[in-house]
């Protein structure tokens, strides 16, 4: 079909480039098909069917990706082959041609959008860093869609990129923190940083949040980098970062499933290492990671790791994760168990001196945790006391019950047997025990002894035995009419085993 269309359009006077755009194929392919006679094309098509290709073992996977996501580019398929199938022996051209053949064979069209830029001279090493924002809606593991926000950085000379994500719109404090993270990632900062003027004043892709705040102005003055605000509709001034934003959306984020922000950010950093900063740049024809190695010595040094108090009297903020740790300079530091609260902001304020890291829930509050700063990265620094629970309701009930029972050995036996039998309903069992002690204090010791003798294991058994003892005591008093000296101390008489068994079997609720 493509072959016939090429010849039909050429007969109508279309140029090779126009035919390529119209049929969404490469110009070289148009030229090749135009040179072939019908017999030559037939032979060529038969050879394609019988010739094995490098990617044939992965044909079903690639076909599935294209059927699920028809807008996949050849570059993204190449990245997925490396990420999902560990394929590293094919070139981008091979993948692109293979993808085009599958699209043609299975009639999977692709919509291509293009944007033209004017060429600008390359800037000196260490001169400029470009910054821009983006957002994208992605599917989640819960079957819904979620909007994610990101900030992208790119060194104008080497095209070396850094990206950081949030699952909510950016604030001025986020912008400052992510600049610090980017400077640590690069090992320095450029002389000037380019921003979109509109987005600094009212970020359209960031829910209208104002970024150029007093705090950020103070931060810029403290770090002493130059700010260049490009004009509206001026892609030449920041075209490199606009390409990065598009690259992140279409190559990394598109058709990827979101589970949690931590894994998403780690996957993005892996993508940068594997693809974003490793693939040969289509303009420079060099790998950004290799050019960056030459540019890095030209970056301006960034003094210190903690400068936020000098800016606006606050600490660096970090997110408290579900496992009650925060991340700082590539390592994880513990906070007390239970600090993380579902639905809460879960923000911690951190600061450092030359040796220790201090973590607070409030900027001016007492330290929640204090850790010695770890060297290197990837370590987990944990305080053993952070794994201990605070006194819970269960622990408080246990303490109260032990104080109420005179026979401490029997009390310990009761707590142990209830914990073994009812670990998930321990608090309910303890409440029953406490109510029995309060209602039948005179019979609790004997009820415990009978419970142990009969090898019973429920707080309801203890309650039923206490009720039985109290009823037997009343019956005895009624029959004699005289209060026996034995019952003046409210101690129940001994009973045969069958009395308790008959009561317990008569409808006890346990």
C-alpha positions as CSV (number, residue, x, y, z in Angstrom):
1,X,0.0,0.0,0.0
2,X,2.8,2.4,0.9
3,X,4.6,1.6,-2.4
4,X,1.5,2.2,-4.5
5,X,0.8,5.5,-2.7
6,X,4.4,6.7,-3.2
7,X,4.1,6.2,-7.0
8,X,0.6,7.7,-7.1
9,X,1.6,10.9,-5.3
10,X,4.8,11.2,-7.4
11,X,2.6,11.0,-10.5
12,X,0.5,13.9,-9.1
13,X,3.6,16.0,-8.7
14,X,4.3,15.8,-5.0
15,X,7.9,16.2,-3.9
16,X,9.7,13.5,-1.9
17,X,9.5,15.5,1.3
18,X,5.8,16.2,0.8
19,X,5.1,12.5,0.2
20,X,7.1,11.6,3.4
21,X,5.1,14.0,5.5
22,X,1.8,12.9,4.0
23,X,2.5,9.1,4.4
24,X,4.4,9.6,7.7
25,X,7.5,7.8,6.5
26,X,11.1,8.9,6.0
27,X,12.2,10.8,2.9
28,X,14.9,8.1,2.2
29,X,12.2,5.5,2.1
30,X,10.2,7.5,-0.4
31,X,13.3,7.7,-2.6
32,X,14.0,4.0,-2.4
33,X,10.4,3.0,-3.2
34,X,10.3,5.5,-6.1
35,X,13.4,3.8,-7.7
36,X,11.8,0.3,-7.6
37,X,9.8,-1.3,-10.3
38,X,6.8,-3.4,-9.2
39,X,8.8,-6.6,-9.8
40,X,11.8,-5.2,-7.7
41,X,9.4,-4.2,-4.9
42,X,7.8,-7.6,-4.9
43,X,11.2,-9.3,-4.6
44,X,12.1,-6.8,-1.9
45,X,8.9,-7.5,0.1
46,X,9.4,-11.3,-0.1
47,X,13.0,-10.9,1.2
48,X,11.7,-8.9,4.1
49,X,9.4,-11.8,5.1
50,X,12.1,-14.4,5.0
51,X,15.0,-12.4,6.4
52,X,15.6,-12.6,10.1
53,X,16.2,-9.5,12.0
54,X,18.0,-8.7,15.3
55,X,14.7,-7.6,16.9
56,X,12.6,-10.6,15.8
57,X,12.9,-12.3,19.2
58,X,11.3,-9.2,20.8
59,X,8.6,-8.7,18.0
60,X,5.7,-9.7,20.2
61,X,6.7,-7.3,23.0
62,X,7.3,-4.4,20.6
63,X,4.0,-5.1,18.8
64,X,2.2,-5.2,22.2
65,X,3.7,-1.8,23.1
66,X,2.6,-0.2,19.9
67,X,-0.9,-1.6,20.1
68,X,-1.3,-0.4,23.7
69,X,0.4,3.0,22.9
70,X,0.3,3.9,19.2
71,X,2.1,7.1,19.8
72,X,5.3,5.4,20.9
73,X,8.4,6.8,19.2
74,X,11.3,4.6,18.0
75,X,13.5,6.3,20.5
76,X,11.2,5.4,23.4
77,X,10.9,1.8,22.1
78,X,14.7,1.7,22.2
79,X,14.7,3.0,25.8
80,X,12.1,0.4,26.8
81,X,14.1,-2.4,25.2
82,X,17.0,-1.4,27.5
83,X,14.9,-1.0,30.6
84,X,12.4,-3.9,30.4
85,X,14.3,-6.5,28.3
86,X,18.0,-5.5,28.8
87,X,18.6,-5.2,25.1
88,X,21.7,-3.1,24.4
89,X,23.1,-4.4,21.1
90,X,20.9,-2.5,18.6
91,X,21.1,1.0,17.3
92,X,18.3,3.6,17.3
93,X,18.1,3.4,13.5
94,X,17.5,-0.4,13.6
95,X,14.8,0.1,16.1
96,X,13.2,2.9,14.2
97,X,13.1,0.8,11.0
98,X,11.7,-2.2,12.8
99,X,9.0,-0.1,14.4
100,X,8.1,1.4,11.0
101,X,7.8,-2.1,9.5
102,X,5.5,-3.3,12.3
103,X,3.4,-0.2,12.0
104,X,3.0,-0.8,8.3
105,X,2.3,-4.6,8.7
106,X,-0.3,-4.1,11.4
107,X,-1.7,-0.7,10.2
108,X,-0.7,1.2,13.4
109,X,-0.4,4.8,12.4
110,X,1.4,7.5,14.4
111,X,0.5,11.2,14.6
112,X,3.7,13.3,14.3
113,X,3.9,16.9,15.5
114,X,6.9,19.0,14.7
115,X,8.2,22.4,15.8
116,X,11.0,24.4,14.1
117,X,13.7,26.3,16.0
118,X,16.3,28.7,14.8
119,X,19.9,27.6,15.3
120,X,21.7,29.5,18.1
121,X,25.5,29.5,18.8
122,X,26.8,27.1,21.4
123,X,27.6,28.9,24.7
124,X,30.9,28.5,26.6
125,X,31.3,25.8,29.2
126,X,29.7,26.6,32.6
127,X,28.0,29.7,31.2
128,X,24.3,28.9,31.3
129,X,21.7,26.6,32.9
130,X,18.2,26.6,31.6
131,X,15.2,25.8,33.8
132,X,11.6,25.1,33.0
133,X,8.5,23.3,34.4
134,X,6.2,20.6,33.0
135,X,3.3,18.4,34.0
136,X,1.7,15.3,32.7
137,X,-1.3,13.0,33.6
138,X,-0.2,9.4,34.0
139,X,-2.1,6.2,34.9
140,X,-1.5,4.8,38.4
141,X,-1.4,1.3,39.8
142,X,-4.8,2.0,41.4
143,X,-6.4,2.3,37.9
144,X,-6.9,6.1,38.0
145,X,-5.0,9.0,36.5
146,X,-2.8,11.4,38.5
147,X,-1.2,14.7,37.5
148,X,2.5,14.9,38.2
149,X,4.7,18.0,38.1
150,X,8.4,18.3,37.3
151,X,11.2,20.8,37.0
152,X,13.9,20.3,34.4
153,X,17.5,21.6,34.3
154,X,19.9,21.4,31.4
155,X,23.4,22.8,30.9
156,X,23.3,24.7,27.7
157,X,26.8,23.6,26.5
158,X,26.8,19.9,27.3
159,X,23.0,19.3,27.3
160,X,23.5,17.4,30.6
161,X,20.1,17.1,32.3
162,X,18.5,16.9,35.8
163,X,14.8,16.3,36.5
164,X,12.9,16.3,39.8
165,X,9.2,15.4,40.3
166,X,6.4,16.3,42.7
167,X,2.8,14.9,42.9
168,X,1.5,18.4,43.7
169,X,2.1,21.9,42.3
170,X,5.4,23.6,43.1
171,X,5.9,26.2,45.8
172,X,8.7,28.7,46.1
173,X,10.4,26.5,48.8
174,X,10.3,23.5,46.4
175,X,11.9,25.6,43.7
176,X,14.8,26.5,46.1
177,X,15.2,23.0,47.4
178,X,15.3,21.6,43.8
179,X,17.9,24.2,42.8
180,X,20.1,22.9,45.6
181,X,19.5,19.3,44.6
182,X,20.5,20.2,41.0
183,X,23.6,22.0,42.1
184,X,24.7,18.9,44.1
185,X,23.8,16.7,41.1
186,X,26.0,18.9,38.8
187,X,28.7,19.5,41.4
188,X,28.5,23.3,40.9
189,X,26.4,26.0,39.2
190,X,26.5,28.0,36.0
191,X,27.1,31.7,35.8
192,X,23.6,32.5,34.7
193,X,20.3,30.6,34.8
194,X,17.5,31.1,32.2
195,X,13.8,31.1,33.1
196,X,10.6,31.8,31.3
197,X,9.5,35.2,32.4
198,X,5.8,34.3,32.4
199,X,6.3,31.1,34.4
200,X,8.4,32.8,37.0
201,X,5.7,35.4,37.7
202,X,2.6,33.1,37.2
203,X,3.5,29.5,36.3
204,X,0.8,28.4,33.8
205,X,1.9,24.8,34.0
206,X,2.0,25.0,37.8
207,X,-1.6,26.0,38.8
208,X,-0.7,29.7,38.7
209,X,1.6,29.5,41.7
210,X,3.9,32.5,42.0
211,X,7.5,31.4,41.9
212,X,9.5,34.7,41.9
213,X,8.8,35.3,45.6
214,X,10.8,37.2,48.2
215,X,12.3,34.0,49.4
216,X,13.5,33.0,45.9
217,X,14.9,36.5,45.3
218,X,16.9,36.3,48.6
219,X,18.1,32.8,47.6
220,X,19.3,34.1,44.2
221,X,21.1,37.0,45.8
222,X,22.7,34.6,48.3
223,X,23.9,32.1,45.6
224,X,24.9,35.0,43.4
225,X,23.9,33.5,40.0
226,X,22.6,35.8,37.2
227,X,19.0,35.5,36.3
228,X,18.0,35.8,32.6
229,X,14.3,36.2,32.0
230,X,13.6,35.3,28.4
231,X,10.9,37.1,26.5
232,X,7.5,35.7,25.8
233,X,7.3,33.4,22.7
234,X,11.1,33.3,22.5
235,X,12.0,29.6,22.1
236,X,15.5,30.4,20.8
237,X,16.4,31.7,24.3
238,X,15.4,28.5,26.1
239,X,14.9,26.0,23.3
240,X,17.2,23.5,24.9
241,X,15.1,23.2,28.1
242,X,11.9,23.1,26.1
243,X,13.3,20.1,24.2
244,X,14.1,18.5,27.6
245,X,10.6,19.0,28.9
246,X,9.2,17.4,25.7
247,X,11.8,14.7,25.9
248,X,10.9,13.9,29.5
249,X,7.2,13.8,28.7
250,X,7.3,11.7,25.6
251,X,10.3,9.4,26.3
252,X,10.3,8.8,30.0
253,X,6.8,9.6,31.4
254,X,4.4,8.8,28.6
255,X,2.7,5.4,29.0
256,X,4.5,4.7,32.3
257,X,2.5,3.7,35.3
258,X,2.8,5.7,38.6
259,X,2.9,3.9,41.9
260,X,4.7,6.2,44.3
261,X,6.8,9.4,44.0
262,X,10.0,7.8,45.4
263,X,10.1,5.0,42.9
264,X,9.1,7.4,40.1
265,X,11.9,9.8,40.9
266,X,14.4,6.9,41.1
267,X,13.2,5.6,37.8
268,X,13.7,9.0,36.2
269,X,17.2,9.3,37.5
270,X,17.9,5.8,36.1
271,X,16.4,7.0,32.8
272,X,18.7,10.0,32.8
273,X,21.7,7.8,33.3
274,X,20.6,5.2,30.8
275,X,19.1,7.4,28.1
276,X,18.6,11.1,28.8
277,X,22.3,11.9,29.4
278,X,23.8,8.9,27.6
279,X,22.3,8.8,24.2
280,X,24.1,10.8,21.5
281,X,22.5,14.2,21.2
282,X,20.9,14.7,17.7
283,X,22.5,18.2,17.4
284,X,25.9,17.9,19.0
285,X,26.4,14.3,17.9
286,X,28.0,13.7,21.3
287,X,26.9,12.0,24.5
288,X,26.0,14.7,27.1
289,X,27.6,12.6,29.9
290,X,31.0,12.8,28.0
291,X,30.8,16.5,27.3
292,X,29.7,17.2,30.9
293,X,32.9,15.6,32.1
294,X,34.7,18.4,30.3
295,X,32.3,21.1,31.4
296,X,32.1,20.3,35.1
297,X,35.4,22.0,36.0
298,X,34.1,25.2,34.5
299,X,31.1,25.3,36.9
300,X,31.0,27.8,39.8
301,X,31.6,26.2,43.2
302,X,28.6,26.0,45.6
303,X,29.7,26.6,49.2
304,X,28.1,24.5,51.9
305,X,25.1,22.2,51.9
306,X,22.9,24.1,54.3
307,X,22.2,27.7,53.3
308,X,18.5,28.0,54.0
309,X,18.8,29.8,57.3
310,X,20.9,32.4,55.7
311,X,18.1,33.0,53.1
312,X,14.8,33.2,55.1
313,X,15.4,31.8,58.5
314,X,14.1,28.3,57.9
315,X,15.5,24.8,57.4
316,X,15.7,22.6,54.4
317,X,12.6,20.5,54.2
318,X,12.4,16.8,53.6
319,X,9.4,14.4,53.2
320,X,8.8,11.8,55.9
321,X,8.3,8.5,54.1
322,X,6.0,5.7,55.1
323,X,8.8,3.7,56.7
324,X,9.6,6.7,58.9
325,X,12.8,7.8,57.3
326,X,13.9,11.0,55.5
327,X,16.4,11.2,52.6
328,X,19.3,13.6,52.8
329,X,22.4,13.7,50.6
330,X,21.8,10.2,49.2
331,X,21.3,8.5,52.6
332,X,18.2,7.7,54.7
333,X,17.8,8.8,58.3
334,X,15.2,7.4,60.7
335,X,12.6,9.3,62.8
336,X,10.6,7.8,65.6
337,X,8.1,5.2,64.7
338,X,4.7,6.7,64.1
339,X,6.0,10.1,62.9
340,X,4.5,9.4,59.5
341,X,0.8,10.1,59.4
342,X,-1.4,9.1,56.5
343,X,-3.0,12.2,55.0
344,X,-0.8,14.6,56.9
345,X,1.8,16.9,55.2
346,X,4.7,14.7,56.6
347,X,7.2,17.5,56.2
348,X,10.4,17.6,58.4
349,X,12.8,20.4,58.8
350,X,16.5,19.4,58.7
351,X,19.7,21.3,59.4
352,X,23.3,20.3,59.7
353,X,26.4,21.4,61.5
354,X,29.9,20.0,60.7
355,X,29.1,16.6,62.2
356,X,25.4,16.0,62.9
357,X,22.0,16.1,61.1
358,X,19.1,17.5,63.1
359,X,15.5,16.7,62.2
360,X,12.5,18.7,63.5
361,X,8.7,18.7,62.9
362,X,8.7,22.5,63.4
363,X,11.4,24.9,62.4
364,X,11.9,26.2,65.9
365,X,10.9,23.0,67.8
366,X,13.0,20.5,69.6
367,X,15.0,18.0,67.5
368,X,12.9,15.0,66.7
369,X,16.1,13.1,65.8
370,X,19.8,13.6,65.8
371,X,22.1,11.6,63.6
372,X,25.8,11.6,62.8
373,X,26.1,12.6,59.1
374,X,27.0,9.5,57.0
375,X,29.7,9.4,54.4
376,X,29.0,8.2,50.9
377,X,25.5,7.3,49.8
378,X,22.9,4.5,50.0
379,X,23.2,4.0,53.8
380,X,20.4,3.7,56.3
381,X,21.2,5.5,59.6
382,X,18.8,4.3,62.2
383,X,18.4,5.0,65.9
384,X,17.3,1.8,67.7
385,X,15.0,3.8,70.0
386,X,13.0,5.0,66.9
387,X,11.8,1.4,66.3
388,X,10.2,1.3,69.8
389,X,6.5,2.1,70.2
390,X,5.3,4.7,72.5
391,X,3.1,3.4,75.4
392,X,0.0,2.3,73.5
393,X,-3.5,1.8,74.7
394,X,-2.8,-1.9,75.0
395,X,0.3,-1.3,77.1
396,X,-1.6,1.0,79.4
397,X,-4.4,-1.6,79.9
398,X,-1.9,-4.2,80.8
399,X,-0.2,-2.0,83.3
400,X,-3.5,-1.1,84.9
401,X,-4.6,-4.8,85.1
402,X,-1.4,-5.9,86.7
403,X,-1.8,-3.2,89.4
404,X,-5.4,-4.3,90.1
405,X,-4.6,-8.1,90.6
406,X,-2.8,-9.0,93.8
407,X,-1.5,-12.3,92.5
408,X,1.2,-11.0,90.1
409,X,2.2,-14.4,88.9
410,X,-1.4,-15.2,87.9
411,X,-1.7,-11.7,86.3
412,X,1.4,-12.4,84.1
413,X,0.0,-15.8,83.1
414,X,-3.3,-14.2,82.1
415,X,-1.7,-11.5,80.0
416,X,0.5,-14.1,78.3
417,X,-2.3,-16.5,77.5
418,X,-4.5,-13.8,76.1
419,X,-1.7,-12.4,73.9
420,X,-1.0,-15.9,72.5
421,X,-4.7,-16.6,71.8
422,X,-6.0,-13.2,70.8
423,X,-3.1,-11.1,69.3
424,X,-5.5,-9.2,67.0
425,X,-8.2,-8.7,69.7
426,X,-5.9,-8.1,72.7
427,X,-7.4,-4.7,73.6
428,X,-11.0,-6.1,73.6
429,X,-9.9,-9.0,75.8
430,X,-8.1,-6.7,78.2
431,X,-11.2,-4.5,78.5
432,X,-13.3,-7.5,79.5
433,X,-10.7,-8.5,82.1
434,X,-10.7,-4.9,83.5
435,X,-14.5,-4.8,83.7
436,X,-14.5,-8.2,85.6
437,X,-12.0,-7.0,88.1
438,X,-14.0,-3.8,88.7
439,X,-17.3,-5.6,89.0
440,X,-16.2,-8.8,90.9
441,X,-13.1,-7.8,92.9
442,X,-13.8,-10.3,95.6
443,X,-13.8,-13.3,93.2
444,X,-11.1,-12.4,90.8
445,X,-8.2,-14.3,92.4
446,X,-10.2,-17.5,92.7
447,X,-11.6,-17.1,89.2
448,X,-8.1,-16.8,87.8
449,X,-7.1,-20.0,89.7
450,X,-10.1,-21.9,88.3
451,X,-9.4,-20.6,84.8
452,X,-5.9,-21.9,85.0
453,X,-7.0,-25.3,86.4
454,X,-9.6,-25.7,83.7
455,X,-7.0,-24.6,81.0
456,X,-9.4,-21.9,79.7
457,X,-8.0,-19.1,77.5
458,X,-10.5,-16.3,77.1
459,X,-11.4,-13.2,79.1
460,X,-15.0,-14.2,78.7
461,X,-14.2,-17.5,80.5
462,X,-12.8,-15.4,83.4
463,X,-16.0,-13.3,83.4
464,X,-18.3,-16.4,83.5
465,X,-16.4,-18.0,86.3
466,X,-16.5,-14.8,88.3
467,X,-20.3,-14.6,87.7
468,X,-20.7,-18.2,88.8
469,X,-18.7,-17.6,92.0
470,X,-20.8,-14.5,92.7
471,X,-24.1,-16.4,92.2
472,X,-23.0,-19.3,94.3
473,X,-22.0,-16.9,97.1
474,X,-25.5,-15.3,96.9
475,X,-27.2,-18.7,97.0
476,X,-25.3,-19.8,100.0
477,X,-26.1,-16.6,101.8
478,X,-29.8,-17.0,101.1
479,X,-29.9,-20.6,102.3
480,X,-28.2,-19.9,105.6
481,X,-29.6,-16.5,106.1
482,X,-26.5,-15.8,108.1
483,X,-23.4,-14.3,106.6
484,X,-20.7,-16.9,107.2
485,X,-17.4,-15.6,108.6
486,X,-15.8,-16.9,105.5
487,X,-17.8,-14.5,103.3
488,X,-17.2,-11.5,105.4
489,X,-13.9,-11.2,103.6
490,X,-15.8,-11.8,100.3
491,X,-13.8,-14.9,99.4
492,X,-15.8,-17.4,97.4
493,X,-15.9,-21.1,98.6
494,X,-14.3,-23.9,96.5
495,X,-16.4,-25.5,93.9
496,X,-16.3,-28.7,92.0
497,X,-15.1,-28.5,88.4
498,X,-18.5,-29.6,87.0
499,X,-20.1,-26.5,88.4
500,X,-18.0,-24.2,86.3
501,X,-18.2,-26.4,83.3
502,X,-21.9,-26.5,83.4
503,X,-22.1,-22.7,83.7
504,X,-19.6,-22.3,80.8
505,X,-21.4,-24.8,78.6
506,X,-24.8,-23.1,79.3
507,X,-24.3,-20.3,76.8
508,X,-21.2,-18.3,77.7
509,X,-20.4,-15.8,75.1
510,X,-16.7,-16.1,74.3
